[in-house]
Amino acid sequence: MSEFSAVELAETLLTAAKTGTPIDPLTGKFPNLTVEQAYAVQQAQVATWTSDGRVVRGYKVGLTSAVMQHQLGVDQPDFGHLMSDMFYANGQSIPSEDFISPKIEPEFAFVLGRNLQGPHVTAAEAAMAIEGVCGALEIIDSRIRDWRITLADTVADNASSGGIVLGDIFKPLNQLNLRTEGVVVTRDGATVGTGAGAAVLGSPLTALVWLANTLGALGVSLEAGSVILPGSMTAAIPVETGTTVTANFSSFGPVTAQFVESS
């Protein structure tokens, strides 16, 4: 595989996910892999998933914190697709072997009540498209060995998506101040992180605007009913079999993920 092929690189990532065996960074073999090429790899995976009957339910925005952007040397977020079978109920037992090297991030989740089509979407238009908000835990995972990722690696790997746990309390946006909404995260009862919505690009709404306009430039609309994860409020928290992580949101109460060994 001496020449770039989005389909072939997608197959290596699909195989890694299926077998649970991570691969070396794609940029090791293709050091000049561009972000545009990486998104082509991501899209090739999505095409395979949808042809297999999986359904796109929404999108995640990643790299929204200044720390992560500095670490990867970028000045903008990235996005990945959320498939319908990635979703878990609050408190549900989650088989840890479904993932390679999972970590947890506390986030808000937006549910859109109307279509949102960029480019040129404003914050006011994005806010009006949101039907409601709930607390969530995103499970991030990497098919790249030891998380040795560049921006192109994580983009190709569907923005390191793994799973989503949605909370039970759903509120309209006009009852919330997303910038000041806080969260306290515990792992097995011990506090491991605190944060607020302002950690996400100053406001999580900014991430939704960026996503709508980025996808709009590609001719893709955010559809009513889509779930959008705008980015993490804290650093990612590693998990393993036996770990229980709870994010206690100031307005949404607890959202819990329990990682177990499947019987």
MIKOLTI-753485 format. One record per residue (C-alpha): residue number from 1; residue in three letters; x, y, z. Coordinates in nm, 4 decimals. Last residue first. Layout:
% MIKOLTI-753485
<rec><seq>NUM</seq><type>ala</type><x>X</x><y>Y</y><z>Z</z></rec>
...
% end
This chain:
% MIKOLTI-753485
<rec><seq>263</seq><type>ser</type><x>-2.0635</x><y>-1.2846</y><z>3.0450</z></rec>
<rec><seq>262</seq><type>ser</type><x>-1.9452</x><y>-0.9413</y><z>2.9362</z></rec>
<rec><seq>261</seq><type>glu</type><x>-1.6657</x><y>-0.7891</y><z>3.1434</z></rec>
<rec><seq>260</seq><type>val</type><x>-1.7941</x><y>-0.4665</y><z>3.2875</z></rec>
<rec><seq>259</seq><type>phe</type><x>-1.7582</x><y>-0.0920</y><z>3.2409</z></rec>
<rec><seq>258</seq><type>gln</type><x>-2.0191</x><y>0.1136</y><z>3.4239</z></rec>
<rec><seq>257</seq><type>ala</type><x>-2.1170</x><y>0.4516</y><z>3.2772</z></rec>
<rec><seq>256</seq><type>thr</type><x>-2.3128</x><y>0.7042</y><z>3.4805</z></rec>
<rec><seq>255</seq><type>val</type><x>-2.4874</x><y>1.0364</y><z>3.4146</z></rec>
<rec><seq>254</seq><type>pro</type><x>-2.5803</x><y>1.2193</y><z>3.7340</z></rec>
<rec><seq>253</seq><type>gly</type><x>-2.7970</x><y>1.5317</y><z>3.7625</z></rec>
<rec><seq>252</seq><type>phe</type><x>-2.8921</x><y>1.7428</y><z>3.4635</z></rec>
<rec><seq>251</seq><type>ser</type><x>-2.8658</x><y>2.1038</y><z>3.5840</z></rec>
<rec><seq>250</seq><type>ser</type><x>-2.5403</x><y>2.1035</y><z>3.7830</z></rec>
<rec><seq>249</seq><type>phe</type><x>-2.4059</x><y>1.7967</y><z>3.6022</z></rec>
<rec><seq>248</seq><type>asn</type><x>-2.2748</x><y>1.5035</y><z>3.8076</z></rec>
<rec><seq>247</seq><type>ala</type><x>-2.0616</x><y>1.2915</y><z>3.5739</z></rec>
<rec><seq>246</seq><type>thr</type><x>-2.0297</x><y>0.9358</y><z>3.7001</z></rec>
<rec><seq>245</seq><type>val</type><x>-1.7602</x><y>0.6868</y><z>3.6008</z></rec>
<rec><seq>244</seq><type>thr</type><x>-1.7651</x><y>0.3243</y><z>3.7137</z></rec>
<rec><seq>243</seq><type>thr</type><x>-1.4563</x><y>0.1135</y><z>3.6404</z></rec>
<rec><seq>242</seq><type>gly</type><x>-1.4702</x><y>-0.2660</y><z>3.6683</z></rec>
<rec><seq>241</seq><type>thr</type><x>-1.3118</x><y>-0.3305</y><z>3.3284</z></rec>
<rec><seq>240</seq><type>glu</type><x>-1.1091</x><y>-0.0275</y><z>3.2261</z></rec>
<rec><seq>239</seq><type>val</type><x>-1.1356</x><y>0.3512</y><z>3.2134</z></rec>
<rec><seq>238</seq><type>pro</type><x>-0.9062</x><y>0.6439</y><z>3.1277</z></rec>
<rec><seq>237</seq><type>ile</type><x>-1.0467</x><y>0.9944</y><z>3.1964</z></rec>
<rec><seq>236</seq><type>ala</type><x>-1.0323</x><y>1.2572</y><z>2.9199</z></rec>
<rec><seq>235</seq><type>ala</type><x>-0.9623</x><y>1.6133</y><z>3.0366</z></rec>
<rec><seq>234</seq><type>thr</type><x>-1.2677</x><y>1.8158</y><z>3.1285</z></rec>
<rec><seq>233</seq><type>met</type><x>-1.5662</x><y>1.9911</y><z>2.9649</z></rec>
<rec><seq>232</seq><type>ser</type><x>-1.5553</x><y>1.7749</y><z>2.6538</z></rec>
<rec><seq>231</seq><type>gly</type><x>-1.6916</x><y>1.8694</y><z>2.3133</z></rec>
<rec><seq>230</seq><type>pro</type><x>-2.0043</x><y>1.9676</y><z>2.1207</z></rec>
<rec><seq>229</seq><type>leu</type><x>-2.1810</x><y>1.6277</y><z>2.1126</z></rec>
<rec><seq>228</seq><type>ile</type><x>-2.4633</x><y>1.6547</y><z>1.8592</z></rec>
<rec><seq>227</seq><type>val</type><x>-2.7641</x><y>1.4242</y><z>1.8473</z></rec>
<rec><seq>226</seq><type>ser</type><x>-2.9659</x><y>1.4512</y><z>1.5265</z></rec>
<rec><seq>225</seq><type>gly</type><x>-3.3454</x><y>1.4585</y><z>1.5497</z></rec>
<rec><seq>224</seq><type>ala</type><x>-3.3795</x><y>1.7278</y><z>1.2851</z></rec>
<rec><seq>223</seq><type>glu</type><x>-3.1024</x><y>1.6867</y><z>1.0286</z></rec>
<rec><seq>222</seq><type>leu</type><x>-2.7627</x><y>1.8573</y><z>1.0211</z></rec>
<rec><seq>221</seq><type>ser</type><x>-2.7153</x><y>1.9320</y><z>0.6529</z></rec>
<rec><seq>220</seq><type>val</type><x>-2.4279</x><y>1.8135</y><z>0.4332</z></rec>
<rec><seq>219</seq><type>gly</type><x>-2.3207</x><y>1.9996</y><z>0.1174</z></rec>
<rec><seq>218</seq><type>leu</type><x>-1.9527</x><y>1.9986</y><z>0.2126</z></rec>
<rec><seq>217</seq><type>ala</type><x>-1.9586</x><y>2.3698</y><z>0.3036</z></rec>
<rec><seq>216</seq><type>gly</type><x>-2.2625</x><y>2.2855</y><z>0.5128</z></rec>
<rec><seq>215</seq><type>leu</type><x>-2.0595</x><y>2.0296</y><z>0.7057</z></rec>
<rec><seq>214</seq><type>thr</type><x>-1.8129</x><y>2.2956</y><z>0.8192</z></rec>
<rec><seq>213</seq><type>asn</type><x>-2.0882</x><y>2.5524</y><z>0.8783</z></rec>
<rec><seq>212</seq><type>ala</type><x>-2.3032</x><y>2.3211</y><z>1.0870</z></rec>
<rec><seq>211</seq><type>leu</type><x>-2.0003</x><y>2.1922</y><z>1.2801</z></rec>
<rec><seq>210</seq><type>trp</type><x>-1.8628</x><y>2.5371</y><z>1.3588</z></rec>
<rec><seq>209</seq><type>val</type><x>-2.2038</x><y>2.6601</y><z>1.4751</z></rec>
<rec><seq>208</seq><type>leu</type><x>-2.2447</x><y>2.3512</y><z>1.6943</z></rec>
<rec><seq>207</seq><type>ala</type><x>-1.8998</x><y>2.4049</y><z>1.8459</z></rec>
<rec><seq>206</seq><type>thr</type><x>-1.9801</x><y>2.7689</y><z>1.9212</z></rec>
<rec><seq>205</seq><type>leu</type><x>-2.2925</x><y>2.6553</y><z>2.1075</z></rec>
<rec><seq>204</seq><type>pro</type><x>-2.0650</x><y>2.4688</y><z>2.3487</z></rec>
<rec><seq>203</seq><type>ser</type><x>-1.9437</x><y>2.8104</y><z>2.4728</z></rec>
<rec><seq>202</seq><type>gly</type><x>-1.5931</x><y>2.9507</y><z>2.5178</z></rec>
<rec><seq>201</seq><type>leu</type><x>-1.4604</x><y>2.6913</y><z>2.2723</z></rec>
<rec><seq>200</seq><type>val</type><x>-1.5731</x><y>2.4139</y><z>2.5104</z></rec>
<rec><seq>199</seq><type>ala</type><x>-1.4155</x><y>2.5075</y><z>2.8439</z></rec>
<rec><seq>198</seq><type>ala</type><x>-1.6981</x><y>2.7598</y><z>2.8889</z></rec>
<rec><seq>197</seq><type>gly</type><x>-1.9292</x><y>2.4667</y><z>2.9556</z></rec>
<rec><seq>196</seq><type>ala</type><x>-1.7804</x><y>2.4075</y><z>3.2973</z></rec>
<rec><seq>195</seq><type>gly</type><x>-1.5306</x><y>2.1697</y><z>3.4486</z></rec>
<rec><seq>194</seq><type>thr</type><x>-1.4346</x><y>1.9338</y><z>3.7258</z></rec>
<rec><seq>193</seq><type>gly</type><x>-1.2307</x><y>1.6157</y><z>3.7142</z></rec>
<rec><seq>192</seq><type>val</type><x>-1.1144</x><y>1.3053</y><z>3.8974</z></rec>
<rec><seq>191</seq><type>thr</type><x>-1.3319</x><y>1.3019</y><z>4.2095</z></rec>
<rec><seq>190</seq><type>ala</type><x>-1.3175</x><y>0.9593</y><z>4.3743</z></rec>
<rec><seq>189</seq><type>gly</type><x>-1.6262</x><y>0.7361</y><z>4.3876</z></rec>
<rec><seq>188</seq><type>asp</type><x>-1.5114</x><y>0.4709</y><z>4.1417</z></rec>
<rec><seq>187</seq><type>arg</type><x>-1.4256</x><y>0.7475</y><z>3.8970</z></rec>
<rec><seq>186</seq><type>thr</type><x>-1.5965</x><y>1.0778</y><z>3.9752</z></rec>
<rec><seq>185</seq><type>val</type><x>-1.6683</x><y>1.3720</y><z>3.7474</z></rec>
<rec><seq>184</seq><type>val</type><x>-1.8001</x><y>1.7077</y><z>3.8668</z></rec>
<rec><seq>183</seq><type>val</type><x>-1.9834</x><y>1.9170</y><z>3.6079</z></rec>
<rec><seq>182</seq><type>gly</type><x>-2.0751</x><y>2.2825</y><z>3.5715</z></rec>
<rec><seq>181</seq><type>glu</type><x>-2.3092</x><y>2.4918</y><z>3.3605</z></rec>
<rec><seq>180</seq><type>thr</type><x>-2.1526</x><y>2.8384</y><z>3.3453</z></rec>
<rec><seq>179</seq><type>arg</type><x>-2.1029</x><y>2.8675</y><z>2.9695</z></rec>
<rec><seq>178</seq><type>leu</type><x>-2.4166</x><y>2.6687</y><z>2.8906</z></rec>
<rec><seq>177</seq><type>asn</type><x>-2.6491</x><y>2.9090</y><z>3.0675</z></rec>
<rec><seq>176</seq><type>leu</type><x>-2.9655</x><y>2.7019</y><z>3.0685</z></rec>
<rec><seq>175</seq><type>gln</type><x>-3.3427</x><y>2.7420</y><z>3.0703</z></rec>
<rec><seq>174</seq><type>asn</type><x>-3.3451</x><y>2.8853</y><z>2.7172</z></rec>
<rec><seq>173</seq><type>leu</type><x>-3.1769</x><y>2.5678</y><z>2.5878</z></rec>
<rec><seq>172</seq><type>pro</type><x>-3.4747</x><y>2.3503</y><z>2.6660</z></rec>
<rec><seq>171</seq><type>lys</type><x>-3.4105</x><y>2.0706</y><z>2.9162</z></rec>
<rec><seq>170</seq><type>phe</type><x>-3.3761</x><y>1.6912</y><z>2.8984</z></rec>
<rec><seq>169</seq><type>ile</type><x>-3.2994</x><y>1.4882</y><z>3.2110</z></rec>
<rec><seq>168</seq><type>asp</type><x>-3.2226</x><y>1.1174</y><z>3.1621</z></rec>
<rec><seq>167</seq><type>gly</type><x>-2.8562</x><y>1.1360</y><z>3.0600</z></rec>
<rec><seq>166</seq><type>leu</type><x>-2.7099</x><y>1.0015</y><z>2.7371</z></rec>
<rec><seq>165</seq><type>val</type><x>-2.4186</x><y>0.7576</y><z>2.7324</z></rec>
<rec><seq>164</seq><type>ile</type><x>-2.2238</x><y>0.7740</y><z>2.4072</z></rec>
<rec><seq>163</seq><type>gly</type><x>-1.9783</x><y>0.5355</y><z>2.2423</z></rec>
<rec><seq>162</seq><type>gly</type><x>-1.6430</x><y>0.5001</y><z>2.0700</z></rec>
<rec><seq>161</seq><type>ser</type><x>-1.5393</x><y>0.7966</y><z>1.8564</z></rec>
<rec><seq>160</seq><type>ser</type><x>-1.1694</x><y>0.8673</y><z>1.8033</z></rec>
<rec><seq>159</seq><type>ala</type><x>-1.2462</x><y>1.1477</y><z>1.5562</z></rec>
<rec><seq>158</seq><type>asn</type><x>-1.3773</x><y>0.8891</y><z>1.3103</z></rec>
<rec><seq>157</seq><type>asp</type><x>-1.0337</x><y>0.7205</y><z>1.2961</z></rec>
<rec><seq>156</seq><type>ala</type><x>-0.9370</x><y>0.9226</y><z>0.9864</z></rec>
<rec><seq>155</seq><type>val</type><x>-0.9809</x><y>1.2401</y><z>1.1913</z></rec>
<rec><seq>154</seq><type>thr</type><x>-0.7766</x><y>1.0911</y><z>1.4766</z></rec>
<rec><seq>153</seq><type>asp</type><x>-0.4854</x><y>1.0018</y><z>1.2514</z></rec>
<rec><seq>152</seq><type>ala</type><x>-0.4897</x><y>1.3301</y><z>1.0574</z></rec>
<rec><seq>151</seq><type>leu</type><x>-0.4760</x><y>1.5338</y><z>1.3797</z></rec>
<rec><seq>150</seq><type>thr</type><x>-0.1799</x><y>1.3301</y><z>1.5022</z></rec>
<rec><seq>149</seq><type>ile</type><x>-0.2233</x><y>1.0216</y><z>1.7111</z></rec>
<rec><seq>148</seq><type>arg</type><x>-0.0098</x><y>0.7948</y><z>1.9260</z></rec>
<rec><seq>147</seq><type>trp</type><x>-0.3146</x><y>0.6890</y><z>2.1324</z></rec>
<rec><seq>146</seq><type>asp</type><x>-0.1269</x><y>0.3757</y><z>2.2441</z></rec>
<rec><seq>145</seq><type>arg</type><x>-0.1924</x><y>0.1961</y><z>1.9124</z></rec>
<rec><seq>144</seq><type>ile</type><x>-0.4356</x><y>0.3681</y><z>1.6760</z></rec>
<rec><seq>143</seq><type>arg</type><x>-0.7862</x><y>0.2168</y><z>1.6891</z></rec>
<rec><seq>142</seq><type>ser</type><x>-0.8530</x><y>0.4837</y><z>1.9453</z></rec>
<rec><seq>141</seq><type>asp</type><x>-1.1448</x><y>0.5149</y><z>2.1833</z></rec>
<rec><seq>140</seq><type>ile</type><x>-1.3621</x><y>0.7944</y><z>2.3173</z></rec>
<rec><seq>139</seq><type>ile</type><x>-1.6588</x><y>0.7160</y><z>2.5358</z></rec>
<rec><seq>138</seq><type>glu</type><x>-1.8694</x><y>1.0301</y><z>2.5522</z></rec>
<rec><seq>137</seq><type>leu</type><x>-2.0647</x><y>1.0881</y><z>2.8697</z></rec>
<rec><seq>136</seq><type>ala</type><x>-2.3793</x><y>1.2934</y><z>2.8438</z></rec>
<rec><seq>135</seq><type>gly</type><x>-2.5879</x><y>1.5650</y><z>3.0063</z></rec>
<rec><seq>134</seq><type>cys</type><x>-2.9032</x><y>1.6742</y><z>2.8267</z></rec>
<rec><seq>133</seq><type>val</type><x>-3.0048</x><y>1.9571</y><z>2.5946</z></rec>
<rec><seq>132</seq><type>gly</type><x>-3.3202</x><y>2.0407</y><z>2.4050</z></rec>
<rec><seq>131</seq><type>glu</type><x>-3.4894</x><y>2.1187</y><z>2.0757</z></rec>
<rec><seq>130</seq><type>ile</type><x>-3.1845</x><y>2.2974</y><z>1.9396</z></rec>
<rec><seq>129</seq><type>ala</type><x>-3.2479</x><y>2.4642</y><z>1.6018</z></rec>
<rec><seq>128</seq><type>met</type><x>-3.3152</x><y>2.8043</y><z>1.7606</z></rec>
<rec><seq>127</seq><type>ala</type><x>-2.9723</x><y>2.8000</y><z>1.9242</z></rec>
<rec><seq>126</seq><type>ala</type><x>-2.8020</x><y>2.7299</y><z>1.5914</z></rec>
<rec><seq>125</seq><type>glu</type><x>-2.9848</x><y>3.0193</y><z>1.4278</z></rec>
<rec><seq>124</seq><type>ala</type><x>-2.8807</x><y>3.2545</y><z>1.7098</z></rec>
<rec><seq>123</seq><type>ala</type><x>-2.5202</x><y>3.1339</y><z>1.6912</z></rec>
<rec><seq>122</seq><type>thr</type><x>-2.5156</x><y>3.2104</y><z>1.3186</z></rec>
<rec><seq>121</seq><type>val</type><x>-2.5140</x><y>2.9638</y><z>1.0273</z></rec>
<rec><seq>120</seq><type>his</type><x>-2.3152</x><y>3.1006</y><z>0.7316</z></rec>
<rec><seq>119</seq><type>pro</type><x>-2.2516</x><y>2.7604</y><z>0.5706</z></rec>
<rec><seq>118</seq><type>gly</type><x>-2.4598</x><y>2.5840</y><z>0.6730</z></rec>
<rec><seq>117</seq><type>gln</type><x>-2.7855</x><y>2.3917</y><z>0.7071</z></rec>
<rec><seq>116</seq><type>leu</type><x>-2.9562</x><y>2.3192</y><z>1.0380</z></rec>
<rec><seq>115</seq><type>asn</type><x>-3.2658</x><y>2.1018</y><z>1.0198</z></rec>
<rec><seq>114</seq><type>arg</type><x>-3.5127</x><y>2.1320</y><z>1.3052</z></rec>
<rec><seq>113</seq><type>gly</type><x>-3.5598</x><y>1.9983</y><z>1.6577</z></rec>
<rec><seq>112</seq><type>leu</type><x>-3.1926</x><y>1.9216</y><z>1.7105</z></rec>
<rec><seq>111</seq><type>val</type><x>-3.0838</x><y>1.7248</y><z>2.0151</z></rec>
<rec><seq>110</seq><type>phe</type><x>-2.7770</x><y>1.8745</y><z>2.1827</z></rec>
<rec><seq>109</seq><type>ala</type><x>-2.5658</x><y>1.6601</y><z>2.4139</z></rec>
<rec><seq>108</seq><type>phe</type><x>-2.3572</x><y>1.8204</y><z>2.6859</z></rec>
<rec><seq>107</seq><type>glu</type><x>-2.0236</x><y>1.6666</y><z>2.7646</z></rec>
<rec><seq>106</seq><type>pro</type><x>-1.8290</x><y>1.4627</y><z>3.0171</z></rec>
<rec><seq>105</seq><type>glu</type><x>-1.5351</x><y>1.2699</y><z>2.8611</z></rec>
<rec><seq>104</seq><type>ile</type><x>-1.4500</x><y>0.9038</y><z>2.9190</z></rec>
<rec><seq>103</seq><type>lys</type><x>-1.1531</x><y>0.7013</y><z>2.7952</z></rec>
<rec><seq>102</seq><type>pro</type><x>-1.1381</x><y>0.3671</y><z>2.6177</z></rec>
<rec><seq>101</seq><type>ser</type><x>-0.8296</x><y>0.1804</y><z>2.4967</z></rec>
<rec><seq>100</seq><type>ile</type><x>-0.9493</x><y>-0.1008</y><z>2.2681</z></rec>
<rec><seq>99</seq><type>phe</type><x>-1.3270</x><y>-0.0986</y><z>2.3072</z></rec>
<rec><seq>98</seq><type>asp</type><x>-1.6074</x><y>-0.3559</y><z>2.2953</z></rec>
<rec><seq>97</seq><type>glu</type><x>-1.4030</x><y>-0.5498</y><z>2.5529</z></rec>
<rec><seq>96</seq><type>ser</type><x>-1.5229</x><y>-0.3051</y><z>2.8193</z></rec>
<rec><seq>95</seq><type>pro</type><x>-1.8780</x><y>-0.4344</y><z>2.7918</z></rec>
<rec><seq>94</seq><type>ile</type><x>-2.1010</x><y>-0.1457</y><z>2.9079</z></rec>
<rec><seq>93</seq><type>ser</type><x>-2.3434</x><y>-0.1940</y><z>3.1971</z></rec>
<rec><seq>92</seq><type>gln</type><x>-2.6191</x><y>0.0644</y><z>3.1615</z></rec>
<rec><seq>91</seq><type>gly</type><x>-2.6258</x><y>0.3484</y><z>3.4131</z></rec>
<rec><seq>90</seq><type>asn</type><x>-2.7684</x><y>0.6008</y><z>3.1657</z></rec>
<rec><seq>89</seq><type>ala</type><x>-2.8610</x><y>0.4181</y><z>2.8472</z></rec>
<rec><seq>88</seq><type>tyr</type><x>-2.6020</x><y>0.3450</y><z>2.5791</z></rec>
<rec><seq>87</seq><type>phe</type><x>-2.5593</x><y>0.4818</y><z>2.2262</z></rec>
<rec><seq>86</seq><type>met</type><x>-2.2961</x><y>0.3620</y><z>1.9770</z></rec>
<rec><seq>85</seq><type>asp</type><x>-2.5496</x><y>0.1486</y><z>1.7884</z></rec>
<rec><seq>84</seq><type>ser</type><x>-2.7085</x><y>0.4579</y><z>1.6329</z></rec>
<rec><seq>83</seq><type>met</type><x>-2.3835</x><y>0.5714</y><z>1.4720</z></rec>
<rec><seq>82</seq><type>leu</type><x>-2.2188</x><y>0.8976</y><z>1.5756</z></rec>
<rec><seq>81</seq><type>his</type><x>-2.0009</x><y>1.0461</y><z>1.3011</z></rec>
<rec><seq>80</seq><type>gly</type><x>-1.6811</x><y>1.2404</y><z>1.3639</z></rec>
<rec><seq>79</seq><type>phe</type><x>-1.5736</x><y>1.6023</y><z>1.3778</z></rec>
<rec><seq>78</seq><type>asp</type><x>-1.2576</x><y>1.8099</y><z>1.4148</z></rec>
<rec><seq>77</seq><type>pro</type><x>-1.1889</x><y>2.1294</y><z>1.6049</z></rec>
<rec><seq>76</seq><type>gln</type><x>-0.9759</x><y>2.4277</y><z>1.4994</z></rec>
<rec><seq>75</seq><type>asp</type><x>-0.6347</x><y>2.5766</y><z>1.5732</z></rec>
<rec><seq>74</seq><type>val</type><x>-0.4152</x><y>2.2714</y><z>1.5447</z></rec>
<rec><seq>73</seq><type>gly</type><x>-0.0763</x><y>2.1681</y><z>1.6874</z></rec>
<rec><seq>72</seq><type>leu</type><x>-0.1882</x><y>1.8334</y><z>1.8260</z></rec>
<rec><seq>71</seq><type>gln</type><x>-0.1059</x><y>1.9167</y><z>2.1874</z></rec>
<rec><seq>70</seq><type>his</type><x>-0.2027</x><y>2.2821</y><z>2.1439</z></rec>
<rec><seq>69</seq><type>gln</type><x>-0.5479</x><y>2.1845</y><z>2.0172</z></rec>
<rec><seq>68</seq><type>met</type><x>-0.5820</x><y>1.9392</y><z>2.3049</z></rec>
<rec><seq>67</seq><type>val</type><x>-0.4952</x><y>2.2019</y><z>2.5675</z></rec>
<rec><seq>66</seq><type>ala</type><x>-0.7095</x><y>2.4739</y><z>2.4081</z></rec>
<rec><seq>65</seq><type>ser</type><x>-1.0142</x><y>2.2502</y><z>2.4325</z></rec>
<rec><seq>64</seq><type>thr</type><x>-1.2462</x><y>2.1824</y><z>2.1398</z></rec>
<rec><seq>63</seq><type>leu</type><x>-1.0438</x><y>1.8995</y><z>1.9880</z></rec>
<rec><seq>62</seq><type>gly</type><x>-1.3576</x><y>1.7000</y><z>1.9104</z></rec>
<rec><seq>61</seq><type>val</type><x>-1.7047</x><y>1.7659</y><z>1.7739</z></rec>
<rec><seq>60</seq><type>lys</type><x>-1.9351</x><y>1.4674</y><z>1.7666</z></rec>
<rec><seq>59</seq><type>tyr</type><x>-2.2028</x><y>1.3954</y><z>1.5093</z></rec>
<rec><seq>58</seq><type>gly</type><x>-2.5502</x><y>1.2488</y><z>1.4800</z></rec>
<rec><seq>57</seq><type>arg</type><x>-2.7618</x><y>0.9386</y><z>1.4372</z></rec>
<rec><seq>56</seq><type>val</type><x>-2.5900</x><y>0.7838</y><z>1.1360</z></rec>
<rec><seq>55</seq><type>val</type><x>-2.7494</x><y>0.4422</y><z>1.0847</z></rec>
<rec><seq>54</seq><type>arg</type><x>-2.5891</x><y>0.0977</y><z>1.0577</z></rec>
<rec><seq>53</seq><type>gly</type><x>-2.7271</x><y>-0.1355</y><z>0.7927</z></rec>
<rec><seq>52</seq><type>asp</type><x>-2.4041</x><y>-0.2855</y><z>0.6588</z></rec>
<rec><seq>51</seq><type>ser</type><x>-2.4074</x><y>-0.0356</y><z>0.3717</z></rec>
<rec><seq>50</seq><type>thr</type><x>-2.4256</x><y>0.2337</y><z>0.6400</z></rec>
<rec><seq>49</seq><type>trp</type><x>-2.1147</x><y>0.1026</y><z>0.8132</z></rec>
<rec><seq>48</seq><type>thr</type><x>-1.9175</x><y>0.0657</y><z>0.4904</z></rec>
<rec><seq>47</seq><type>ala</type><x>-2.0025</x><y>0.4196</y><z>0.3791</z></rec>
<rec><seq>46</seq><type>val</type><x>-1.9111</x><y>0.5485</y><z>0.7262</z></rec>
<rec><seq>45</seq><type>gln</type><x>-1.5718</x><y>0.3815</y><z>0.6936</z></rec>
<rec><seq>44</seq><type>ala</type><x>-1.5106</x><y>0.5428</y><z>0.3556</z></rec>
<rec><seq>43</seq><type>gln</type><x>-1.6175</x><y>0.8765</y><z>0.5033</z></rec>
<rec><seq>42</seq><type>gln</type><x>-1.3502</x><y>0.8520</y><z>0.7726</z></rec>
<rec><seq>41</seq><type>val</type><x>-1.0844</x><y>0.7722</y><z>0.5118</z></rec>
<rec><seq>40</seq><type>ala</type><x>-1.2007</x><y>1.0716</y><z>0.3053</z></rec>
<rec><seq>39</seq><type>tyr</type><x>-1.1821</x><y>1.2807</y><z>0.6243</z></rec>
<rec><seq>38</seq><type>ala</type><x>-0.8167</x><y>1.1760</y><z>0.6542</z></rec>
<rec><seq>37</seq><type>gln</type><x>-0.7510</x><y>1.2792</y><z>0.2930</z></rec>
<rec><seq>36</seq><type>glu</type><x>-0.8862</x><y>1.6272</y><z>0.3681</z></rec>
<rec><seq>35</seq><type>val</type><x>-0.6808</x><y>1.6408</y><z>0.6898</z></rec>
<rec><seq>34</seq><type>thr</type><x>-0.3697</x><y>1.5661</y><z>0.4858</z></rec>
<rec><seq>33</seq><type>leu</type><x>-0.1513</x><y>1.2554</y><z>0.5076</z></rec>
<rec><seq>32</seq><type>asn</type><x>0.2053</x><y>1.3756</y><z>0.4520</z></rec>
<rec><seq>31</seq><type>pro</type><x>0.3592</x><y>1.1244</y><z>0.6922</z></rec>
<rec><seq>30</seq><type>phe</type><x>0.1823</x><y>0.8345</y><z>0.5143</z></rec>
<rec><seq>29</seq><type>lys</type><x>0.3295</x><y>0.5168</y><z>0.6624</z></rec>
<rec><seq>28</seq><type>gly</type><x>0.3775</x><y>0.6612</y><z>1.0109</z></rec>
<rec><seq>27</seq><type>thr</type><x>0.0865</x><y>0.8960</y><z>0.9483</z></rec>
<rec><seq>26</seq><type>leu</type><x>-0.1498</x><y>0.6011</y><z>0.9650</z></rec>
<rec><seq>25</seq><type>pro</type><x>-0.0394</x><y>0.5494</y><z>1.3248</z></rec>
<rec><seq>24</seq><type>asp</type><x>0.0339</x><y>0.1841</y><z>1.4066</z></rec>
<rec><seq>23</seq><type>ile</type><x>-0.2654</x><y>-0.0455</y><z>1.4403</z></rec>
<rec><seq>22</seq><type>pro</type><x>-0.4800</x><y>-0.1532</y><z>1.7314</z></rec>
<rec><seq>21</seq><type>thr</type><x>-0.6082</x><y>-0.5110</y><z>1.7713</z></rec>
<rec><seq>20</seq><type>gly</type><x>-0.9667</x><y>-0.5310</y><z>1.8942</z></rec>
<rec><seq>19</seq><type>thr</type><x>-1.0498</x><y>-0.7620</y><z>1.6035</z></rec>
<rec><seq>18</seq><type>lys</type><x>-1.3441</x><y>-0.5679</y><z>1.4621</z></rec>
<rec><seq>17</seq><type>ala</type><x>-1.2076</x><y>-0.2224</y><z>1.5488</z></rec>
<rec><seq>16</seq><type>ala</type><x>-0.8662</x><y>-0.3007</y><z>1.4019</z></rec>
<rec><seq>15</seq><type>thr</type><x>-1.0292</x><y>-0.4500</y><z>1.0923</z></rec>
<rec><seq>14</seq><type>leu</type><x>-1.2342</x><y>-0.1349</y><z>1.0365</z></rec>
<rec><seq>13</seq><type>leu</type><x>-0.9209</x><y>0.0776</y><z>1.0802</z></rec>
<rec><seq>12</seq><type>thr</type><x>-0.7264</x><y>-0.1260</y><z>0.8239</z></rec>
<rec><seq>11</seq><type>glu</type><x>-1.0256</x><y>-0.1212</y><z>0.5894</z></rec>
<rec><seq>10</seq><type>ala</type><x>-1.0461</x><y>0.2580</y><z>0.6088</z></rec>
<rec><seq>9</seq><type>leu</type><x>-0.6822</x><y>0.2758</y><z>0.4996</z></rec>
<rec><seq>8</seq><type>glu</type><x>-0.7655</x><y>0.0635</y><z>0.1975</z></rec>
<rec><seq>7</seq><type>val</type><x>-1.0729</x><y>0.2704</y><z>0.1081</z></rec>
<rec><seq>6</seq><type>ala</type><x>-0.8925</x><y>0.6028</y><z>0.1450</z></rec>
<rec><seq>5</seq><type>ser</type><x>-0.6095</x><y>0.4847</y><z>-0.0807</z></rec>
<rec><seq>4</seq><type>phe</type><x>-0.2756</x><y>0.6639</y><z>-0.0590</z></rec>
<rec><seq>3</seq><type>glu</type><x>0.0030</x><y>0.4995</y><z>-0.2539</z></rec>
<rec><seq>2</seq><type>ser</type><x>0.2577</x><y>0.2507</y><z>-0.1165</z></rec>
<rec><seq>1</seq><type>met</type><x>0.0000</x><y>0.0000</y><z>0.0000</z></rec>
% end
